[in-house]
Every structure is written in structure tokens, then in C-alpha cells.
Amino acid sequence: MESVCRKCVRNSTTQTGITLALQVNGEYLSDPRTRLRGKRSARSTECRSESKRKKRVEETMIGQSVQLGKIWGIPIGINASWFIIFVLLTLSLVTQFAELHPHWSPAYHYTIGVLTSLLFFASVLLHELGHSAVALRKHIPIRAITLFVFGGVAQLGKEPDRPLTELQIAIAGPLVSFALAVVFGLLGELATGMSEGLQALGQWLGWINLRLALFNLIPGVPLDGGRVFRALVWGRLGDFSRATRVAGDVGKGIAYLFILGGIWVALSGALVPGLWIVFIGWFLMSAAEMSVQQVALKQALAGLHARDVMTPDCPSVPAHLSLSQLVEDYILSTGRRCFVVTTDGQLLGLITVHQVKNIPRADWPRTSVRQAMVPVAQLHYVAPDAEVTEVLALMDEGDIGQEPVVRDGQLLGLIGRDHLLQVIHAQLEFRA
């Protein structure tokens, strides 16, 4: 259950693939976190917290990727999986160019192959930037864009609030790919008789961008065409949830066709292409199911706020206590995993099992709770009226096990991940 819920919240993205364009419906909502900074101004605290939250989102999104820089303030990164597909695509292009142009030198084959691959991934990035440009104009933040094995993924800060906005964002990517197909096609034509290398490069990139655009327009979530279809159904029915379920069902139907088609291709003798098509179908199936699950999760948690799921009684421990005493006298005897650290009634910070386990066991007797705790200045919290979907997203985003609930500088309670997942399970079981 935990993995399902966490994936539902995590996948707040639109994705564009190498031979396909994948878009996963996102449910991250904007909820600027604030820090507990003593008597410092609330505005200053909120700005610093938002800056740190954005940095954490960028780290989460880019993950184990190489960050290239920023465009329009959007972090651009390359995931490790991208290098694999880049090498495979380049070798495939080199082989293709060697067969079509045997009189070229090997070095020229590789030069044109590498350049074509780079321009293709630049095309994928431009496709994602097309989505991003429209989203930004509609005041929807883009948290990061990452190139990976399927092409690219751009993380939207929130879902569009109107069918027209959804349609405009979704169609922007394919329109960019269509435009690139024309540009590269013209380059190939203009280079005819002048440069065989540029001609081959332009023709291939024009053809692949056209395929990318057409594939994206298949009307099934999570493809761009699926989001366009969902926007039309949403506008017709006036119900985003129903529209998502309809588009998700269509997307799953298309995924089944890919899987069956891939099996047929594999049995016909083309094993590798067939297996690749099956894998694409499986990926589409998973993404379509995730889109529907996200909507079900949001519906099940509608109306629930942080105050409804928090634990109001927060046991405190003295700051001078050793970790050995904390474990023996508090954690093992009560089963609790999180404690407020105080001195003379003053809140100093928070300590959880996670912080304790980060300290070598041999050092527990001589390490105080004060030394191991998260200081109050570094605590992030949510307001009591924050929606549960937002709290879950923030906890998953920062890999946080305990989320303090604070109002006017006063700690009201704690939200534990385990307890929150139990609440979600119950809500899905009885209300979804």
C-alpha cells in the first residue's frame, strides 16, 4: 500500500519519450513550507523555506542525474539512463549511415551520428519546453526537466484547473515537434547537393520528429493525445475525475495493443524490436493506471486536513539525555518513534528513530539528544488546515517520516508517515 500511495504522489510529471511521449498525471500541490525561526519575520521565514523546498524538489527530481543548468529558471538534468540510450542510438545511426553512405570515412560516420543524436535529444528537450512555456504562461510552475531513457520528463507544480488549460499545455509539445520536423526537413532539402552529412542529418531528424509528434497524439493517457482527449472529455462532462478514468481506460487499451503487437513482432523473428514494443506497452500500462490511482487517491482524501490525522500528544525528552537512555527508557518502552526535545519548557528541536540510527551504536552512550536532534531552526512544518494530499506529497518529496503541525509558533501535533498511510488505506477502502 505504501509503495502505491508514494508513487501516486511522486509522479507529478509530464513525460516525453524517445519513440513515444509519455505524460503522467501529477498531483503535487503548491504548499509553501515555513521554518520555525524564533522571532524572525514570517515573510522572511516563508521565503527561505520556499527556496529550500524548491532546492529539495530539484534534488529529488534530478536525483542521480547530471545537472546541465537552468532554462527559464527550470533545472535541466540528464539521468544516468540517458547515456545508455544515447550510446545505443548513436551506434544505430552510425551503422545506418555506414550502410547508406559507405564512401564516408568512419570518423565522419561517427561525427554525423553523434551530432544527430545530440540534436534529437535537443528536440526532445524543446518538446518539453513547449509544454513548459505554456504552463508558465498559465501560472503553473515547472519544477524540473530531466532527460532519461524514454526521452524527457518535466515536472508540473500542479494540475491545470480548466480543460482549456490542460488542452493547451498538452498540445504544445506535439506542435513543437511538428515545427521541428518542418525545420529539419527543410534543412535536409537545402543541403541536397551541398552536404550529404547535413542532408542525412536533416532528413532523419525531420522524420523522427514527425513520428514523435504523431505518436504523441494517440488519444490515450499518458500520451499528449491522451491529455488532449481528457481535456475534451473534461470539458464535455465537467468532471475531471471521470475524464481521467475514461482517458486512462483508453490508454490501457492502447497499452494492451502495444504488448500484443510486440509479442507478434517478437514471434515473427524480430526479437529485440518486439521486446522493446512490449516494454513500451508495459510502461504505458503502468502510467495509465497511475493516472487513475492518483485521482482515486485525491478523491478519497478530499476534505481531510493535517489536524484530522495528526497525533496531538507529543512526548518530550530532555536535551541532555544520552541516546542510549533515549532508546532504553523511551523508544523501546513506548514504541514511539518521534520526540520533542525541550529544556525548561522551551522547544529545542525534534528527534526521531531516523536521527538515532544515523549515529553509530557505539557512540550512543556519549552522544546527547541535543547533538543528534534536528534543531528547531531546521524544522519544516505544515499548518493545521493543510490538505492531507499536500502533506503526503511534501513528506514523500523530502523523505520525511514525521511532519510537525504548527500554528502561530506552537506545536500542535505530529503526523507520522505510518499513521498517515493507515489513514489513506482506510479512506481508499471505504470511500474510494
N, C-alpha and C positions, 0 to 999 in steps of 0.2 A: 504494500500500500504506500509506504514512504517513497519508494522509487517512482511510482506513478505520479504521486502528488508533486514531488520535487521536479520531475521532468515537465509536468504541465506548467508549472510556474516558470521554470527556467527558459523554456523555448519561446521567448518573446522576440521572435525574429522574422525577417523575410529572407528567403534564401534563393540564390540563383545558381544553377548548376552548370557544369561544363557542357554536357549534351542535353541538359534539362535545366529548368529554372524552378527551384523549389521555394515555396513560401510557407512558413509555419506560423500559424496564428499566434499572436503574443498577448499575454495578459499582465505584463508588468504595468503597474500604475505609478504615476508620479506621487511620491510622498516624501518631501524633503525631510531628512532626519536632522535632528539638532543634537548638540552636545551639552552635557552638564558642565558649565564653566563658571561655577560660583556666581559672582555678581556681575559678570560681563553681560553686555547688551545682548538681547535675544536676537536682534538682527545680525550682529556680528557672528554670533554662535551659529545661526542658521546658514549663513554664507559659508563659513568654514566647514560645517557638516556636509552641506551640499557638494562642496568641492571635493571633500574626501570620499563621499558616496560615489561621485562621478568617477573618481580615480579608481575606486574599488570595482565599479562596473566595468571600466576599461580593462582592468587586470583580469576580471572574470571572463570577459568576452574574448580578449586577445589570448588569455590563458598562456599556453606554452607556444605562443606564436612570436614571430619577429615583427616588431612594430616598425612600420615604414615612415610614419609621420601622420599628419592630420590634413584633411581637406574640409573646408568649411567648419573646422572645429571638431570633425568626426575622426576618431582614431582609426587608422588603416593598418591592418596587420596581415601577416601571412602565417597560416598554421603549418605545422610540420608536414601534414599530409599533402599540402600543395606541392612540395618539392618532388614527391613521388609521381604525381600525375604530370608535373611539368617535364620530368625526365622521360616518362613514357610517351607523352605527346610529342616531345621533340624528336625522340628516336623514330617514332612513327612517321613524322613529317620528313625526316632525313631520308628514310627508306623510300617514301613516296616520291620525293624529289629526285632521288638517285635513279629510280625506275623511269620517270618521265623525262629526265634531263641527264642522261648518262655522260654527256660531254662536259658537264660541270666538274670542277675539281672537288675532292672530298671536303676540303676546307670550306668551299663555297656552299656545298650541301648543308653543312653544319651551321654556317653563318645564317643562311636563309631560314633554316629550320628553327634555330634559337630565336631569331628575330620574329618569326611568325608566331611562335608560342608566346613570346612576351606580349606581342600586340593582341593576341587572342585574350590573354588574361587581363590586359588593359581594357579590352572590350567588355569583359565580364564586370570589371570594376565600374566602368561607365554605365553599364546596365543598372548596377546597384545605386550609383549616384543619381541616376534618373529617378528611381523610387525616392531616394533621399531628398532630392531637390524639391519635389512636390510635397513630400511630408513636411519639410521645414517651412515651406510657404503656408502650409495649413497649421502651423504651430505645433507639429508633432515632432518631438526630439528624436534624433538618431544617435544612439549611444556608441556604436562601433560598427565597422565593416571589416570582415575578415575573409581572406581568400583561403579556400581549403579544397579538399579532394573533389567536391562536386562543383566547385566554381567560386561562389561567394555567398556571404551571409551578412545582412545588415540588420541591426537590432533596433526596432522601433521602441520608443519610450512608452507608448500607449497605443491602443487601438483607435482607429478613426471613429468619430461619433456620428457620422452620417453616411448613408450609402454612396452619395456622390463623391465624398472624400475618399472612401475606400476604392471606388472605381478609378478615380484619377491617379491615386498612388499606384495601384496595381497595373494600369495600362502604360504608365510612364516607362517602365523597364523595357517591354517589347518595342515600344516606339523608338527608344534609343537604339535597340538592336537593329530595327528596320533601317534607321538612318545610317548606322554604321555599315550595314550590308550595301547600301547605295554608294556610300563614300568609297569603300574598299573595292566595290565592283567597278566604279569609275576609274580608280587608280589602276586596276588591272587592265582596263581597256586603254587608258592613256599610255601605259607602259609597253603596250604591244609594239614590237619592232624596235623598241629602245632599250629595254632591260628585261631579260627573261626572268631574272630573280624577282624584280618588283611585280612583274606580271603574274607569276606563280603565287607570290605572297598575297597580292590583291584579290586574285580570283578565289583562293582558298578562304581568306578571311571574309570576303563577301558572301560566299556560300555558307560558311559555318554560322555567321551572324544571322543570316536569313533563317536557317534551321533553328537556331536558338530562339528567335522571335516567334516562329510558327509553333514550336513545341510548347513554348510558354503559354500560348493561347488555348491549349487544350482545356476545356471547361471543367476542371476538377481540382478541388483543394488537394494539395497545397500549391499548385502551379498558379502563375499570374492569372491565367484564364479562369482558374477556379475562383480566385478572389473577385475577378470581374463578374463572374456568374453569381457569386454570393451577393455582391453589391446589388445586382439586378433583382435577385430574389428577395433580398432585404428590403429594397425599395417597394417591391410589389406586396410583400406580406407585412412589412412594418415590424418584423420580428427578427433581430439579429441571430438569436439562438436557433430558431427554426431554419433560417437561411444557412447557417453554418452546418447544421445536420444534413440538410439537402446537399450542399456542396461537398460535404465530407463523404456522403454515400456515393456521389458521382465519382469523387476522387478514388475511393476504394474500388469501385468498379473498373476504373481505368488502370489501377494498380494490378488488379487480377488479370486484365488483358495483357499487361506487360509481362507478368510472371508466366502466363500460359504461352505467350509468344516467344519468350526467352527459352522456355523448355523445348518448344518446337524447333527453334533455331539450333539449339544445342544438339538435339537428337538428329538434326539434318546434317550434322558434321561440323558445324561451326561452333565448337565447344566454348571457346573463350568469349566471343561476342554474345552467345546465348546466355552464358552465366552472368555476364555484365548486365544484360537486359533484365534478367531475373533479379539481380541485386538492386537495380533501379526500381523495379516494381515493388520489391520489399520495402525500400526506403520510402517510396510514395505511400505505401500502405500504412507504415508507421506514422508518417507525418499527418496523413488524413485522420487517422484515429486520434492522434494527439490533439488536433484542432477541435474535434468533437469533445474530447475529455476536458479540455480547458474550459469550454463553455459550460459543461455539466458541473465542473468544479466551481465556477463563478456563480452559477445559479444556486448550487447547494449552500454556498457560504454567504449569499446575499442577505444583508441585514445584520450580520454578525460583526461585532466590533471588538477591539482589543480588551475593553473592560469586561466583555462577556466570557472571555476564555482565559483571562489572567488568573494567577494564583495570588490572592490578596495577602496571605500571611507569608512574609519573607523573613525567615530566621536570620539573625545576625550573629556574627562571631567577632571577637576582639582582634585587633590588628596584630597584637604581639604574639598570638597563638602560633605554635610551630605547625608545619604541615603534617607532621606525624600525629600531633594532638587533634588536628582538624579531621584527619582521616579516621582515627580510632574513636574519638568522642562524638563526632558529628555525622560524618558521611556514612560510616558503617552502621552506626546505631539508629540512624533515622532514615537512611536510604535516599536522602535529599542530595541533589547534585549541584545546587547553587546556593550561595550565602551572601548576605550583605555584610560588608566589613565596616565596623564602626569603632569610634573611640570617643567616650564621654557623650554618646548620643549623636555624634557627628558622622555623616556618611562619608566614608573614605573611598569606597570602591566596591567591586564585586569579584567574587572568586568562585569558580566552578571546577568541576572534576577535570575539565579540559586543561585549565591552568596548572592544576596539581600534577597531572600526568606529564606535563611538559618539563617538570623538574625531576632529575634522576632520583630514584627512591633513596639512594644512599645520602642524599642531601636534605631529605625531608626533616630530620631532627634539628638541623641548624638553619633552616630556611623559614622565615616568618610568613604569615599570611599577607602582611603588608608588602613583602618583597615579591610575592607571586601573583597578587591580585591585579585586576585591571583597574587602574586609577579612575576616580570619578571624572577627571578631565577627559578621559578617552572613551567613556561610555557613550553608546548611542542608544537612543530610546524612541519609543513611539508614544503618541498621545492616546488617551483612553478611548477617543472616538475614531481612531484609525480603523479602517476596514480590515477584516481578517485576511482577505486576499492580498492586501498590501503588506501586511505583517509577514505573511508566509513568503512572499516574494523577496522582501528585504532580508529575512533570515536565511533563505536559500542563497541569495546573492552574495552575502557576506560570510556564509558558512557559520552562522551563529546558532548556538544551542539554546541560549537564554536571551530573551528580549525584555528589558525593563520597560514598564509603563509609568510614565511620569506626567504630572500636571503641576504647573507653577513651581517647578523645582522640587516637588515632593514625590517620592517613590510610592506608587500606589500598589504595585504588584509586579509579578514576573510572568512571562509567557515562555514555557518550555517547549522545545520542538516536539518531544514525545507526546506531551499532553495535547498540543495543537493538532498533531497527526491523528490522535484518537478522536478529537472533535470532528475533524474532517471526515474520517471513516464513518462515524455515526451519522453525520449530515448526508453523506453520499448514500448511505444505506437506507435512510428513512425519508429523505426529502428529494433526492435526485430523480 
